[in-house]
Amino acid sequence: MVKSEEWLPKGDIILEETALGAVKDVTNCLVIAGPGAGKTELLAQKLDYLFSTNKCVSPKKILALSFKTDAASNLKERVKKRYGDEYASRFTSLTYSAFEKRILDQFRDVLPEDIRPSRDYLIEDWDTIKELLSMNGIDVNGRRMSDIRNFVENIILNDGNTHKFKKNLLKGTQDNKPVLLYKQITKLSTQIIATNEYIRKALQMTYDFVFLDEFQDTTYAQYNLLKTCFLGSSCKLTAVGDDKQAIMRWAGAKPDIFPDYIRDFNSNEYQLLMNHRSVPKLVEFQKEVHQILNSNHSSIQSNYYPEFQEGEITLFEFENESLESKLIANDIESKIQGGIRPSEICILAKQKVDDYSSKLIITLSSKGIKARIENEYQELLKDPTCNLLLDLISCSQGKRDPLIWENISNFYGNINGIDEFTDELSLAKSYKEIDNIISDITSLISSPIPNEDGMLSIVNCMIEKIGAKRIVSNFSTYNGKSDLAIIVKKFSKLLYKEYSQSQGSWINIVSNFKGENSIPIMTIHKSKGLEYEAVYFLGLEDSAFSNFNEEPEENKSAFFVALSRAKSYLIFTYCKSRNNKLQNKRNINEIYSLLRNSRLVSVRTTVSK
């Protein structure tokens, strides 16, 4: 055991004084930290401090909850790689949804029978939901998905509603499995904890500390669950977030979450001011934007960078998107020739990325530069089975990267019950199984693949050889084989797309699938938590910020998220005409004027010759 005063951060890390205070705080606390401040790193260091000093008494655990899957996975992997299995076994990192589902699945039997879901439920299977709506005489043909969702939620979440459709969803029918909504799972899990003291006490006895990542995205219902589980208990909560990046109000995020948390949990507040991501000029610009978002908080501070890394911020004004695509493609080409990898460049749009990037994608392609819209790929690259398959394919082609081999070994170690006490014979059997699956995959992908169906057949063979049941039981992501089948189908489709476009080896196909050789294109919401050397924000126009007048604060926050992804280069574009429609900037004039008037921003107007 290490004495508290003797503990030092692990790795090549220097914590600012405020961050060190937050790490060593063993009461309820709130850490407000801007982009690049190292929020995830702070939580990893705090875990080490609590375990090393025995502030979290063995065998009690630490629970981390995040809004998004990638945030939960990132923290879990960081802890595992840095501190090994000893700490990892006492650390649980989940999304709120996964945490709620665990409670419901484990304790569903304590619910009254009339609201108790059947055990084999699906989650938000809208094909089944629509079929059940039709069976109950409710026609949804031609209705928008958002309207259907609102209609279903109003029925399901209304305690007084006794509509037969509600029972059909909850219990299933002869031909359909039951289906639950995420909001329904939150409600039921909260009810379990609220009405059963023994379950609530058992939960509190399991965890000494709870970490809450990306806290600004927490919904009303999730915050209510937190209070139901931990308010008034000995469990201590550490919440980290940034109110300037609150862009999930549309998904129900609670707008006043920070002050309510401080009041409800009597929390200490810490502000991390150091930006470790961006170069000085970009940090200075973030300060300017920061003032229009929240003038009450202290300013962001820059880490030290040499003068030659000062950074660039440019606003381009174009006549139309054709000029935009030509100049931006040339600028990107120049940066790649200067040594920036395509994957370190990002193209952002507020919404409808196809509309804003289609011409640019074509122009970049003519220069031999690949760019792709990331939406589908992002989902699959976060999926554990897809990553396992990609790693196995890489190994089958002779690529035995240590990290790849570790991921495969960990999977087979988990499904085969391998630990530090496993005998050599069992270890040898597990390694033999890995060698066999790699050999099988080598054979499966050695022949030409004619079409998408052919790729799906090969991927299904891989799944069969690994064992679908073993995959589902090992990865909590899936609610059964049907969930896995949906992912496999999507994965096969995109894998064939890369296969058909690639002239090289399977190593290149996997690399292309992972986006290692292409420029990612995505919405601002999809970019949250990511960072790039250069960020191009296309379409700083009213049409892109169509709901600005209704939700100005969230739109300003989205703008801040976009600009804070960049490490060194930040480029904005505006077109007077886009897709043959005149554009303007009246609604977003506050943002546009900030760019126009900032001494840090170079404004370039380009017209047709």
SVG drawing of the C-alpha trace seen along z (x, -y; Angstrom):
<svg xmlns="http://www.w3.org/2000/svg" viewBox="-57 -42 67 72">
<polyline fill="none" stroke="black" stroke-width="0.4" points="0.0,0.0 1.2,-3.5 0.8,-6.4 -1.4,-9.2 1.3,-11.8 3.8,-9.5 1.5,-8.6 2.6,-9.8 0.8,-9.8 1.6,-6.8 3.2,-7.1 4.7,-10.2 2.0,-12.4 2.2,-15.7 -1.1,-16.7 -1.8,-20.4 -2.5,-21.2 -6.3,-21.3 -6.3,-17.9 -4.1,-16.4 -6.6,-17.8 -9.5,-16.1 -7.6,-12.8 -7.0,-12.8 -10.5,-13.9 -12.4,-11.0 -15.7,-12.8 -18.3,-13.7 -16.8,-16.0 -17.4,-17.6 -14.5,-18.2 -15.3,-20.7 -12.8,-20.3 -12.6,-21.6 -11.4,-19.9 -8.0,-18.4 -7.9,-18.8 -7.4,-15.0 -10.7,-14.1 -10.3,-10.4 -6.7,-10.4 -7.8,-12.0 -10.2,-9.2 -7.6,-6.5 -5.1,-8.2 -7.8,-8.5 -8.5,-4.8 -4.8,-4.1 -4.7,-6.4 -7.7,-4.8 -6.5,-1.3 -2.8,-2.0 -3.5,-3.9 -6.3,-1.5 -8.9,-4.3 -11.0,-1.8 -10.8,1.1 -10.3,4.5 -12.4,6.3 -14.8,3.4 -15.0,2.0 -15.1,-1.2 -18.0,-1.7 -17.6,-4.0 -20.7,-5.2 -20.6,-7.0 -23.3,-8.2 -21.6,-6.6 -20.2,-3.2 -16.8,-4.4 -16.2,-6.5 -16.9,-3.5 -14.6,-1.3 -11.8,-3.9 -11.6,-4.2 -11.8,-0.4 -9.0,0.3 -6.9,-2.5 -7.1,-1.0 -6.5,2.6 -3.4,1.7 -1.9,-0.6 -2.6,1.3 -3.2,4.9 -5.8,7.5 -5.5,6.9 -7.1,3.4 -9.2,4.2 -11.0,7.0 -12.1,4.4 -13.2,1.8 -16.4,1.9 -16.9,-0.6 -20.4,-0.6 -22.8,-2.9 -25.8,-4.0 -27.9,-1.7 -25.7,1.4 -25.8,0.6 -29.6,0.3 -30.0,3.5 -27.8,5.4 -30.1,4.3 -33.2,5.3 -31.9,8.6 -30.6,9.6 -33.5,8.4 -36.5,8.5 -38.3,11.0 -38.9,8.5 -41.1,6.4 -44.9,6.8 -46.0,9.3 -48.0,6.8 -44.9,4.7 -42.3,7.5 -40.9,8.0 -40.3,11.5 -36.7,12.6 -35.9,12.9 -36.7,9.3 -35.3,7.4 -34.3,3.7 -35.9,1.2 -36.5,3.7 -38.6,1.3 -39.5,3.9 -41.2,5.9 -42.7,2.8 -44.3,1.8 -45.6,5.3 -47.2,5.3 -48.7,1.8 -50.3,3.2 -51.6,6.3 -53.3,3.9 -55.0,1.9 -52.5,-1.1 -51.4,-2.1 -48.0,-3.8 -47.4,-3.6 -46.0,-6.9 -45.4,-8.4 -42.0,-9.7 -39.9,-7.6 -39.7,-10.4 -43.5,-10.5 -43.8,-6.7 -41.2,-6.8 -43.1,-9.5 -46.4,-7.7 -45.0,-4.4 -43.2,-6.1 -46.4,-7.9 -48.2,-4.5 -45.3,-2.5 -44.2,-5.1 -47.7,-6.1 -48.4,-4.0 -52.1,-4.4 -52.3,-3.2 -53.6,0.4 -53.5,0.6 -53.2,4.2 -50.2,3.1 -48.3,2.2 -48.8,5.7 -47.8,7.3 -44.5,5.4 -43.8,6.2 -44.7,9.9 -44.4,10.7 -46.8,12.8 -46.9,16.2 -45.0,15.0 -43.0,12.0 -40.5,11.6 -41.1,8.8 -39.5,5.5 -38.4,2.8 -37.4,-0.8 -34.2,-2.2 -36.3,-4.7 -38.4,-1.8 -35.4,0.1 -34.2,-3.1 -37.6,-3.4 -37.9,0.3 -34.3,0.5 -34.9,-2.7 -38.1,-1.2 -36.3,2.0 -33.7,0.0 -36.3,-2.5 -38.6,0.2 -36.2,2.8 -33.8,1.8 -31.9,5.1 -31.0,4.7 -30.1,1.0 -27.8,1.9 -26.2,4.7 -25.3,2.3 -23.9,-0.2 -21.8,2.4 -20.3,3.5 -19.0,0.1 -17.0,-2.3 -16.6,-4.9 -18.5,-5.8 -17.0,-7.7 -19.4,-9.6 -17.8,-10.5 -19.2,-13.1 -21.5,-14.1 -23.1,-17.0 -24.8,-14.4 -26.7,-12.8 -30.5,-12.7 -33.2,-13.5 -34.0,-9.8 -30.3,-8.8 -29.7,-11.4 -32.8,-10.1 -31.4,-6.6 -28.1,-7.9 -29.8,-9.6 -32.0,-6.5 -28.9,-4.2 -26.3,-6.3 -27.7,-9.5 -27.2,-9.3 -25.0,-6.3 -21.3,-5.9 -20.5,-5.6 -18.5,-8.6 -19.1,-10.0 -16.7,-11.8 -18.4,-13.5 -16.4,-14.9 -17.7,-16.9 -17.8,-20.2 -20.9,-22.4 -19.5,-24.0 -19.9,-20.7 -23.5,-20.1 -24.9,-19.1 -27.2,-16.2 -30.2,-18.2 -32.1,-16.8 -31.6,-13.3 -32.9,-14.5 -29.8,-15.7 -30.5,-17.6 -29.5,-21.3 -28.9,-22.1 -27.1,-18.9 -24.0,-20.6 -25.6,-22.9 -28.2,-20.2 -25.4,-17.6 -23.4,-20.1 -26.5,-20.7 -27.8,-17.2 -24.5,-15.5 -22.9,-18.3 -20.1,-18.1 -16.7,-19.9 -16.0,-21.6 -12.8,-21.6 -12.0,-23.3 -9.2,-22.0 -7.9,-24.9 -5.0,-23.4 -5.5,-22.3 -3.0,-19.6 -4.4,-19.1 -4.3,-22.3 -1.5,-24.6 -1.5,-28.2 -3.4,-30.0 -6.2,-27.5 -6.4,-27.7 -6.6,-31.5 -9.5,-31.2 -11.2,-28.7 -11.0,-31.3 -12.8,-33.8 -15.6,-31.3 -15.6,-30.2 -16.6,-33.8 -19.7,-33.8 -20.7,-30.4 -20.0,-30.9 -18.4,-34.1 -18.5,-33.1 -15.9,-30.4 -12.2,-30.8 -10.3,-30.8 -8.7,-27.9 -4.9,-27.8 -2.5,-26.5 0.2,-24.0 3.6,-25.1 4.4,-24.6 7.4,-25.9 6.7,-28.9 6.7,-27.0 3.7,-25.1 1.6,-28.1 -1.3,-27.0 -3.6,-28.3 -7.3,-29.4 -8.9,-30.3 -12.4,-31.3 -12.9,-30.8 -15.8,-32.6 -16.7,-31.0 -19.1,-31.8 -20.3,-28.2 -19.4,-24.6 -17.5,-23.9 -14.9,-26.5 -15.0,-25.2 -14.2,-21.7 -11.3,-22.7 -9.6,-25.0 -10.2,-22.8 -9.0,-19.7 -5.8,-21.6 -5.3,-22.6 -5.8,-19.1 -3.4,-17.8 -0.8,-20.3 -1.1,-19.2 -0.7,-15.5 2.4,-16.3 3.6,-18.2 3.5,-15.0 0.0,-14.9 -1.6,-11.5 -5.2,-11.4 -6.6,-9.9 -5.3,-12.9 -7.5,-15.2 -11.3,-15.5 -14.1,-17.0 -17.1,-18.1 -20.6,-19.3 -23.3,-20.3 -25.8,-17.9 -26.5,-16.2 -22.8,-15.4 -23.7,-14.1 -24.9,-17.5 -21.8,-19.3 -19.1,-16.8 -20.2,-15.0 -18.3,-17.3 -15.2,-17.4 -15.1,-13.6 -15.0,-13.5 -12.3,-16.2 -10.2,-14.5 -10.6,-11.2 -9.2,-12.7 -6.1,-13.6 -5.8,-10.0 -7.0,-11.0 -9.7,-8.8 -12.3,-10.4 -15.4,-8.7 -18.5,-9.4 -17.9,-7.6 -21.4,-7.0 -21.7,-3.3 -18.0,-2.6 -18.0,-4.3 -20.7,-2.0 -18.9,1.1 -15.4,0.1 -16.8,-0.2 -18.3,3.3 -16.1,6.0 -17.0,8.8 -16.1,6.7 -12.8,5.8 -12.2,9.4 -12.8,10.5 -10.6,7.8 -7.8,8.8 -8.2,12.5 -8.1,11.6 -4.9,9.6 -3.3,12.5 -4.3,14.9 -2.2,12.7 0.9,12.9 0.4,9.6 1.1,10.5 1.0,7.0 1.3,7.3 -1.9,5.4 -3.8,7.5 -2.5,10.7 -3.4,9.5 -7.0,8.7 -7.4,12.2 -5.8,13.9 -7.9,12.0 -11.1,13.1 -10.2,16.8 -8.8,16.5 -12.2,15.2 -14.3,17.8 -12.0,20.6 -11.7,19.4 -7.9,18.7 -6.4,16.9 -3.1,16.8 -3.9,20.2 -4.5,22.0 -2.3,25.0 0.0,25.2 -2.0,27.9 -5.2,25.7 -3.2,22.8 -1.8,24.9 -5.3,25.9 -6.5,22.3 -3.5,21.3 -4.1,24.3 -7.7,23.1 -6.5,19.7 -4.1,21.2 -6.9,23.4 -9.3,20.4 -6.5,18.4 -5.7,21.2 -9.4,21.6 -9.8,17.9 -6.7,18.0 -8.4,20.7 -11.8,19.0 -10.5,15.7 -8.0,17.2 -10.5,17.4 -12.1,14.5 -15.3,13.2 -18.0,12.5 -20.5,10.3 -21.9,9.1 -23.7,12.4 -20.4,14.2 -18.8,12.0 -21.7,12.6 -21.4,16.3 -17.6,16.2 -18.2,13.9 -20.9,16.2 -18.5,19.2 -16.0,17.3 -18.7,16.7 -19.7,20.3 -16.1,21.5 -15.7,19.1 -19.2,19.9 -22.0,17.3 -23.1,18.4 -19.6,17.8 -19.5,14.4 -22.8,13.3 -22.0,14.6 -18.6,12.9 -19.7,9.5 -22.4,7.8 -23.2,5.6 -25.6,8.1 -29.0,9.1 -28.9,12.4 -27.9,13.9 -30.3,11.7 -28.3,8.6 -25.1,10.3 -26.7,11.2 -27.6,7.6 -24.1,6.4 -22.6,9.3 -24.7,8.3 -23.7,4.6 -20.1,5.6 -20.1,7.9 -21.6,5.3 -18.9,2.7 -16.1,5.3 -17.1,6.3 -17.2,2.6 -13.6,2.2 -12.7,5.6 -14.2,4.6 -12.4,1.2 -9.0,2.5 -6.4,3.8 -4.0,4.8 -3.8,7.5 -6.2,8.3 -3.9,6.4 -4.7,3.3 -8.4,4.1 -8.4,4.3 -6.4,1.1 -8.8,-0.7 -11.8,0.6 -10.3,-0.9 -9.9,-4.2 -6.2,-4.3 -5.7,-5.6 -8.7,-7.9 -10.0,-11.2 -13.1,-10.8 -16.2,-12.8 -18.8,-13.1 -21.3,-15.3 -20.2,-17.3 -22.1,-14.9 -20.1,-12.0 -16.8,-13.9 -17.3,-14.3 -14.3,-12.9 -12.1,-12.7 -9.1,-14.8 -7.3,-15.6 -4.3,-17.7 -6.5,-19.5 -10.3,-20.0 -12.3,-21.4 -15.8,-22.6 -17.9,-22.9 -21.0,-25.0 -21.0,-27.7 -24.4,-28.8 -27.9,-29.3 -29.2,-26.2 -26.8,-24.0 -27.8,-25.6 -31.5,-25.4 -32.7,-25.2 -30.3,-27.9 -33.1,-30.4 -34.9,-27.6 -31.8,-26.2 -29.1,-28.8 -27.1,-27.6 -26.9,-24.0 -25.9,-25.2 -23.1,-27.4 -21.9,-24.4 -21.9,-22.3 -19.7,-25.0 -17.3,-24.8 -17.2,-21.0 -16.3,-21.3 -13.5,-23.8 -12.0,-22.1 -11.4,-18.8 -8.4,-20.5 -4.8,-20.3 -3.0,-22.6 -5.2,-23.7 -8.8,-24.8 -10.6,-25.8 -14.2,-27.0 -16.0,-27.5 -19.0,-29.5 -20.7,-29.4 -22.9,-32.2 -24.6,-29.5 -24.8,-25.8 -26.6,-23.2 -28.0,-26.1 -29.6,-27.6 -28.6,-31.0 -27.2,-30.9 -27.0,-33.4 -25.6,-33.8 -28.1,-36.1 -29.2,-33.6 -25.7,-32.6 -24.3,-36.1 -23.0,-36.0 -20.7,-33.0 -19.8,-34.4 -18.9,-37.8 -16.7,-36.2 -14.7,-34.6 -14.7,-37.7 -13.6,-40.0 -11.1,-37.8 -7.4,-38.8 -6.6,-35.1 -8.6,-34.2 -7.4,-34.7 -10.4,-35.5 -10.1,-34.6 -12.7,-35.5 -12.5,-33.5 -14.5,-34.4 -14.8,-32.9 -12.3,-34.1"/>
</svg>
